[in-house]
Amino acid sequence: MKAKVDISVLKGEVLAPPSKSYTHRAVVMASLAEQTIVKRPLLSADTAATIRACKALGAVIREIGDSLIVDGVKGKPSVPDSIIDVANSGTTLRLLMAVSALCDGTTVLTGDDSIRTRPNTPLIDVLNQLGASVISTRDNGMAPIEVKGPMTGGEAVMDGSISSQFFSALLMACPLCRTRTVVKVDGELKSRPYVEITIEMLECAGIEIELVEDEKGHLSFIIPKNQSYGLTEYAVYTVPGDFSSASYLLAAGALAGRGGGAGSGITVGGLYPNKQGDAAIIPILQDMGANLEWDQERGEVRVNKSRLTGVTVDVGMTPDLVPTLAVLGALSDGEMVIENAGHVRYKETDRLHAMTVELTKMGVDITEEPERLVIKGGGLHGAYVSGWHDHRIVMALSVAGMVAGDTVIDTAESVDISYPGFFEAMKSLGGDIILE
């Protein structure tokens, strides 16, 4: 599918979609518990992959209204009848690698072309250290992955520089092991806020995790054995709004919102303070000079069209903001530097390279370095660009197109991965977008 995007002036109110990160985790935790209601989940291509995978491991999951009713496996997932296909969801692959290591038998996980190029060696190595038998069938650390359990627990060290999903996976599975688990972080833990989201949700589910940081800043996770998820009666969990997806709405408001007095610009609802690292988009926009206000009690962010100035942003903890920030930098005064971003190359695609290629087509002066992007602001023009089958690339380029006009983006259907209602939300605010 292609999206034709023209110059737009945005105004109105829109609700942020539910968080993809929280939905993934809520579905997995509910599936490991007894009975849970997950309210207002994000139903997208990625989260559908997690739902399918959890069903394959024995959970019964029903969609009723705006909720998922989950009858879980009570800490004892079963060996699936067939291969688990995670489609394009890296989160599903990593979380279910660890959960399937709890099975008394063998599980095989694979996915689409993109998933079969994404690295998993650190997680494979640690699962093997903890008593499972895990191999990459092509011996390259990538899917298909064969996992034979049960994992018993123990002590392990894992590289923190590639993906926080590896740690979230262990934190969710290891409480069910029969021995205590200690996982030490080798180096910096990139995208740490996502691990903090996992710990926050585990606490809600009654799971105990101890995070220890020594005097040199080295992190370790201590996970007691033989824990259980949830309560004997129905537990209820409501998924919060997603700051990662909201970043495109907020950027669009700052770049293409209607200027003026009261009632101008756009308001994004459903954004309450929580552990999401991508909430950093709000102070970043403020540092750039955006006319933005966040009513935290009401969960509403109002932003008007603003003149922005480039800044330097460390994205070590917020990798999913990179495409949004690249577009903001292209349309700001001065220079935008996005640094500490090497791990962004291991997402659905190499997002540093993808944004460089596509923004260059739109006339942006952008330099790609191994760990950062340097963008000289000043504007852009319309072009035929590729979305690289990556939801975040497509959404970021859509924002650019609403300023540049005369822009066509291919693989636009990729937004279904995290924000199926993205184009409808933009059109409701006045976005001039035609899908074909």
C-alpha positions as CSV (number, residue, x, y, z in Angstrom):
1,M,0.0,0.0,0.0
2,K,1.1,3.5,-0.8
3,A,0.4,6.7,1.1
4,K,0.1,10.0,-0.8
5,V,0.8,12.8,1.6
6,D,0.3,16.5,0.8
7,I,0.8,19.7,2.8
8,S,-1.6,19.7,5.8
9,V,-2.7,22.0,8.6
10,L,-3.7,20.0,11.7
11,K,-6.1,20.8,14.4
12,G,-8.2,18.9,16.9
13,E,-8.1,16.2,19.5
14,V,-7.0,12.6,19.3
15,L,-6.4,9.7,21.8
16,A,-3.0,8.1,21.9
17,P,-3.1,4.4,21.0
18,P,-2.5,1.9,23.7
19,S,1.1,1.0,24.3
20,K,2.5,-1.8,22.2
21,S,5.3,-2.5,24.8
22,Y,2.8,-2.8,27.7
23,T,0.4,-4.9,25.6
24,H,3.1,-7.5,24.7
25,R,4.1,-7.8,28.4
26,A,0.5,-7.9,29.7
27,V,-0.5,-10.7,27.3
28,V,2.6,-12.8,28.2
29,M,2.2,-12.2,32.0
30,A,-1.5,-12.9,31.9
31,S,-0.8,-16.1,30.0
32,L,1.6,-17.2,32.7
33,A,-1.0,-16.4,35.4
34,E,-4.4,-18.0,36.1
35,Q,-7.1,-15.6,35.0
36,T,-6.7,-12.0,33.9
37,I,-8.6,-9.3,32.1
38,V,-6.4,-7.0,30.0
39,K,-8.3,-3.8,29.2
40,R,-7.7,-1.5,26.3
41,P,-4.9,-3.6,24.7
42,L,-3.3,-2.5,21.4
43,L,-4.5,-4.9,18.8
44,S,-1.9,-4.7,16.0
45,A,0.1,-7.1,13.9
46,D,2.9,-7.3,16.5
47,T,0.6,-7.9,19.5
48,A,-1.4,-10.4,17.5
49,A,1.8,-12.4,17.1
50,T,2.2,-12.5,20.8
51,I,-1.4,-13.5,21.3
52,R,-1.0,-16.4,18.8
53,A,2.3,-17.5,20.4
54,C,0.8,-17.5,23.9
55,K,-2.2,-19.5,22.7
56,A,0.3,-22.0,21.2
57,L,1.8,-22.4,24.6
58,G,-1.5,-23.3,26.2
59,A,-3.2,-20.0,27.1
60,V,-6.9,-19.4,26.2
61,I,-7.3,-15.8,25.0
62,R,-10.7,-14.3,24.0
63,E,-11.4,-10.8,22.7
64,I,-14.5,-9.3,24.3
65,G,-15.3,-5.6,23.6
66,D,-12.1,-3.6,24.3
67,S,-10.6,-6.3,26.5
68,L,-8.8,-9.6,26.4
69,I,-9.9,-12.3,28.7
70,V,-7.0,-14.6,29.4
71,D,-7.1,-18.0,31.0
72,G,-3.4,-18.7,31.6
73,V,-1.2,-21.7,32.1
74,K,-0.5,-21.1,35.8
75,G,3.2,-21.0,35.3
76,K,3.4,-24.2,33.2
77,P,3.4,-23.5,29.4
78,S,3.0,-26.6,27.2
79,V,4.9,-27.6,24.2
80,P,3.2,-26.2,21.1
81,D,1.7,-28.5,18.4
82,S,3.6,-26.7,15.6
83,I,6.2,-24.0,14.9
84,I,5.5,-20.6,16.4
85,D,5.6,-17.9,13.7
86,V,6.1,-14.4,15.2
87,A,5.7,-12.7,11.8
88,N,7.6,-9.3,12.1
89,S,7.6,-9.0,15.9
90,G,11.0,-9.1,17.5
91,T,9.5,-8.5,20.9
92,T,7.4,-11.7,20.5
93,L,10.4,-13.7,19.4
94,R,12.6,-12.6,22.4
95,L,9.9,-12.9,25.1
96,L,8.7,-16.3,23.8
97,M,12.2,-17.7,23.5
98,A,12.5,-17.4,27.3
99,V,9.0,-18.4,28.1
100,S,9.2,-21.5,25.8
101,A,12.4,-22.5,27.7
102,L,10.0,-23.3,30.6
103,C,8.3,-26.1,28.6
104,D,9.3,-29.7,29.1
105,G,10.1,-30.3,25.5
106,T,11.1,-28.5,22.3
107,T,9.7,-25.3,20.7
108,V,10.7,-23.8,17.4
109,L,10.2,-20.1,16.7
110,T,10.7,-18.3,13.4
111,G,9.4,-15.2,11.6
112,D,9.5,-13.2,8.4
113,D,12.5,-12.2,6.4
114,S,13.3,-9.3,8.7
115,I,13.0,-11.4,11.9
116,R,15.4,-13.9,10.3
117,T,18.1,-11.2,10.1
118,R,17.9,-10.0,13.7
119,P,20.5,-11.0,16.3
120,N,19.7,-13.2,19.3
121,T,23.0,-14.6,20.3
122,P,23.3,-13.1,23.8
123,L,19.9,-14.5,24.8
124,I,20.6,-17.9,23.3
125,D,23.9,-18.1,25.2
126,V,22.2,-17.1,28.5
127,L,19.3,-19.5,28.1
128,N,21.9,-22.2,27.6
129,Q,23.8,-21.1,30.8
130,L,20.5,-21.3,32.7
131,G,19.8,-25.0,31.8
132,A,17.9,-24.9,28.5
133,S,19.2,-26.1,25.2
134,V,18.8,-23.4,22.6
135,I,20.2,-23.3,19.1
136,S,19.9,-21.1,16.0
137,T,19.1,-23.6,13.3
138,R,21.4,-21.8,10.8
139,D,24.1,-21.3,13.5
140,N,24.1,-17.6,13.1
141,G,22.2,-16.4,16.2
142,M,19.1,-15.6,14.1
143,A,15.7,-17.3,13.7
144,P,14.6,-20.0,13.3
145,I,15.4,-20.7,16.9
146,E,15.0,-24.2,18.6
147,V,14.4,-24.1,22.3
148,K,14.4,-27.2,24.5
149,G,13.5,-26.9,28.1
150,P,13.0,-26.9,30.9
151,M,15.2,-24.1,32.0
152,T,16.3,-24.4,35.6
153,G,17.8,-21.0,36.6
154,G,21.3,-20.2,37.9
155,E,23.8,-17.4,37.2
156,A,24.7,-15.8,33.9
157,V,26.2,-12.7,32.3
158,M,24.7,-11.0,29.3
159,D,25.7,-8.2,26.9
160,G,23.5,-5.1,27.5
161,S,24.4,-3.3,24.3
162,I,22.1,-5.0,21.7
163,S,18.6,-5.3,23.1
164,S,16.7,-4.7,26.3
165,Q,14.2,-7.3,25.1
166,F,16.7,-10.0,26.1
167,F,16.6,-8.9,29.7
168,S,12.8,-8.4,29.8
169,A,12.4,-12.0,28.5
170,L,14.5,-13.4,31.3
171,L,12.8,-11.3,34.0
172,M,9.4,-12.7,32.9
173,A,10.4,-16.3,32.6
174,C,13.0,-16.9,35.3
175,P,10.7,-16.3,38.3
176,L,9.1,-19.6,37.4
177,C,12.4,-21.5,37.5
178,R,13.2,-24.0,40.3
179,T,16.4,-22.3,41.4
180,R,17.2,-18.6,42.0
181,T,18.5,-16.7,39.0
182,V,21.1,-13.9,38.9
183,V,21.7,-12.1,35.6
184,K,24.6,-9.7,35.4
185,V,24.7,-7.0,32.8
186,D,27.9,-6.7,30.8
187,G,28.4,-3.1,29.8
188,E,25.7,-0.4,29.5
189,L,22.1,-1.6,29.4
190,K,20.7,0.1,26.3
191,S,17.0,1.0,26.3
192,R,16.8,0.6,30.1
193,P,13.4,2.2,30.4
194,Y,11.9,-0.9,28.6
195,V,13.3,-3.1,31.3
196,E,11.9,-0.8,33.9
197,I,8.5,-1.1,32.3
198,T,8.9,-4.9,32.6
199,I,9.8,-4.7,36.3
200,E,6.9,-2.3,37.0
201,M,4.5,-4.7,35.4
202,L,6.0,-7.7,37.2
203,E,5.4,-6.0,40.5
204,C,1.7,-5.5,39.5
205,A,1.6,-9.3,38.8
206,G,3.1,-10.2,42.2
207,I,6.6,-11.1,41.0
208,E,9.6,-10.1,43.0
209,I,12.7,-8.8,41.2
210,E,15.7,-7.2,42.8
211,L,17.8,-4.7,40.8
212,V,21.3,-4.2,42.2
213,E,23.8,-1.6,41.1
214,D,27.3,-1.6,42.5
215,E,29.6,1.3,43.1
216,K,30.9,1.1,39.6
217,G,27.5,1.2,38.1
218,H,27.3,-2.5,37.1
219,L,23.8,-3.9,37.1
220,S,22.5,-7.3,38.3
221,F,19.0,-8.7,38.4
222,I,18.3,-11.1,41.3
223,I,15.2,-13.3,40.6
224,P,13.9,-15.5,43.4
225,K,12.8,-19.0,42.4
226,N,9.3,-20.7,42.3
227,Q,7.2,-17.6,42.1
228,S,3.7,-17.4,40.6
229,Y,1.9,-14.8,38.5
230,G,-1.3,-13.1,39.5
231,L,-4.1,-14.0,41.9
232,T,-6.6,-16.9,42.2
233,E,-9.4,-14.5,41.2
234,Y,-9.6,-12.4,38.1
235,A,-7.0,-9.6,38.0
236,V,-7.6,-6.6,35.8
237,Y,-4.9,-4.6,34.0
238,T,-5.4,-1.5,31.9
239,V,-2.9,-0.8,29.2
240,P,-1.7,2.9,29.2
241,G,-1.3,5.1,26.1
242,D,1.8,4.8,24.0
243,F,4.4,7.6,23.9
244,S,6.3,6.0,21.0
245,S,3.3,6.2,18.7
246,A,2.2,9.6,20.2
247,S,5.6,11.0,19.2
248,Y,4.4,11.2,15.6
249,L,1.3,13.0,16.6
250,L,3.2,15.5,18.8
251,A,5.8,16.1,16.1
252,A,3.1,16.6,13.5
253,G,1.4,19.2,15.9
254,A,4.7,21.1,16.3
255,L,5.5,21.0,12.6
256,A,2.1,21.2,10.9
257,G,-0.4,22.3,13.6
258,R,-2.5,25.3,13.1
259,G,-0.9,28.3,14.8
260,G,-2.7,30.9,16.8
261,G,-4.6,31.3,20.0
262,A,-6.9,29.1,22.1
263,G,-8.2,26.0,20.3
264,S,-5.3,25.9,17.8
265,G,-2.9,23.0,17.3
266,I,-3.7,19.5,18.5
267,T,-4.3,17.8,21.8
268,V,-3.2,14.2,22.4
269,G,-5.0,12.4,25.2
270,G,-4.3,9.2,27.2
271,L,-0.7,10.2,28.0
272,Y,-0.1,9.8,31.8
273,P,3.3,9.7,33.5
274,N,4.7,6.2,33.7
275,K,7.9,4.3,33.0
276,Q,7.9,4.6,29.2
277,G,11.3,6.1,28.2
278,D,9.7,7.6,25.0
279,A,7.9,10.1,27.2
280,A,11.2,11.9,26.7
281,I,9.7,13.2,23.4
282,I,7.9,15.9,25.5
283,P,11.0,17.5,27.2
284,I,12.9,17.1,23.9
285,L,10.2,19.0,22.0
286,Q,10.2,21.7,24.8
287,D,14.1,21.9,24.6
288,M,13.7,22.5,20.8
289,G,11.3,25.4,21.5
290,A,7.9,23.7,20.9
291,N,4.8,25.5,22.2
292,L,3.7,22.5,24.3
293,E,1.9,21.9,27.5
294,W,1.4,18.6,29.4
295,D,-1.5,18.3,31.8
296,Q,-0.3,15.2,33.6
297,E,-3.5,14.8,35.7
298,R,-5.7,14.8,32.7
299,G,-3.2,12.9,30.6
300,E,-3.4,15.5,27.8
301,V,-0.6,17.1,25.8
302,R,-1.4,20.2,23.7
303,V,1.0,21.3,21.0
304,N,0.9,24.2,18.5
305,K,2.9,24.8,15.4
306,S,6.3,26.0,16.5
307,R,9.7,27.3,15.3
308,L,12.1,24.6,16.4
309,T,15.9,24.6,17.0
310,G,18.0,21.6,16.6
311,V,19.5,20.0,19.8
312,T,21.7,17.1,20.7
313,V,19.8,14.0,21.9
314,D,21.3,10.8,23.4
315,V,18.9,8.0,22.4
316,G,20.6,5.2,24.3
317,M,17.5,4.8,26.3
318,T,14.9,5.8,23.7
319,P,15.8,4.2,20.4
320,D,12.3,4.2,19.0
321,L,12.3,8.0,18.9
322,V,15.0,8.1,16.2
323,P,12.8,8.4,13.1
324,T,10.7,11.1,14.8
325,L,13.8,13.1,15.9
326,A,15.3,12.8,12.4
327,V,12.3,14.5,10.9
328,L,12.2,17.1,13.6
329,G,15.8,17.9,13.0
330,A,15.3,18.3,9.3
331,L,12.6,20.9,9.9
332,S,14.4,22.8,12.6
333,D,16.9,25.7,12.6
334,G,20.5,24.8,13.1
335,E,22.0,21.3,13.7
336,M,20.4,18.2,15.2
337,V,22.6,15.5,16.5
338,I,21.1,12.1,17.4
339,E,23.8,10.2,19.3
340,N,24.5,6.9,21.1
341,A,22.3,5.3,18.5
342,G,24.2,2.2,17.3
343,H,21.7,-0.2,18.7
344,V,19.0,1.4,16.5
345,R,20.5,-0.5,13.6
346,Y,19.1,-3.8,15.0
347,K,15.4,-2.9,14.8
348,E,13.0,-3.9,12.1
349,T,15.5,-2.4,9.8
350,D,18.7,-0.3,10.2
351,R,16.9,2.9,11.0
352,L,19.9,5.1,11.0
353,H,20.6,4.1,7.4
354,A,17.0,4.1,6.3
355,M,16.3,7.6,7.6
356,T,19.5,8.8,6.0
357,V,18.5,7.4,2.6
358,E,15.0,8.6,2.6
359,L,15.5,12.1,4.1
360,T,18.4,12.6,1.5
361,K,15.8,12.0,-1.2
362,M,13.8,14.8,0.4
363,G,16.7,17.2,0.1
364,V,17.9,17.0,3.7
365,D,21.6,17.5,4.6
366,I,22.0,14.4,6.8
367,T,25.2,12.5,7.7
368,E,25.2,8.9,8.9
369,E,27.9,7.9,11.3
370,P,28.3,4.5,13.1
371,E,26.7,5.7,16.3
372,R,24.8,8.9,15.3
373,L,23.1,11.0,12.8
374,V,24.0,14.7,12.2
375,I,21.2,16.7,10.5
376,K,21.5,20.3,9.3
377,G,18.0,21.7,9.4
378,G,16.4,24.0,6.9
379,G,13.5,22.2,5.4
380,L,12.8,19.4,2.9
381,H,10.8,18.8,-0.3
382,G,8.4,16.1,-1.4
383,A,9.7,12.9,-3.0
384,Y,8.9,9.2,-3.6
385,V,10.3,7.5,-0.5
386,S,10.4,4.0,0.9
387,G,9.0,3.0,4.3
388,W,11.4,0.0,4.4
389,H,8.5,-2.2,5.6
390,D,9.1,-0.5,9.0
391,H,6.2,1.1,10.8
392,R,8.3,3.8,12.5
393,I,9.9,4.8,9.2
394,V,6.5,5.1,7.5
395,M,5.0,7.2,10.3
396,A,8.0,9.5,10.5
397,L,8.0,10.1,6.8
398,S,4.3,10.8,6.8
399,V,4.9,13.6,9.2
400,A,7.6,14.9,6.9
401,G,5.3,14.7,4.0
402,M,2.6,16.8,5.7
403,V,5.1,19.6,5.8
404,A,6.8,19.0,2.4
405,G,3.8,18.0,0.3
406,D,3.8,15.9,-2.8
407,T,5.2,12.8,-1.0
408,V,4.5,9.2,-1.7
409,I,5.5,6.5,0.8
410,D,5.5,2.8,-0.1
411,T,5.0,-0.1,2.3
412,A,2.5,2.1,4.2
413,E,0.6,-0.9,5.5
414,S,3.5,-1.4,7.9
415,V,1.8,1.0,10.4
416,D,-0.4,-2.0,11.3
417,I,2.5,-3.4,13.3
418,S,2.1,-0.8,16.1
419,Y,-0.5,1.8,15.2
420,P,-3.2,0.5,12.9
421,G,-5.2,3.7,13.2
422,F,-2.4,6.0,12.4
423,F,-3.6,7.3,9.0
424,E,-7.2,7.6,10.2
425,A,-6.0,9.6,13.3
426,M,-4.0,12.0,11.1
427,K,-6.8,12.4,8.6
428,S,-9.2,13.2,11.5
429,L,-6.9,16.1,12.5
430,G,-6.8,17.4,8.9
431,G,-4.0,15.4,7.3
432,D,-4.2,15.3,3.5
433,I,-3.5,11.6,3.0
434,I,-4.7,9.3,0.4
435,L,-4.1,5.5,0.7
436,E,-4.0,3.3,-2.4
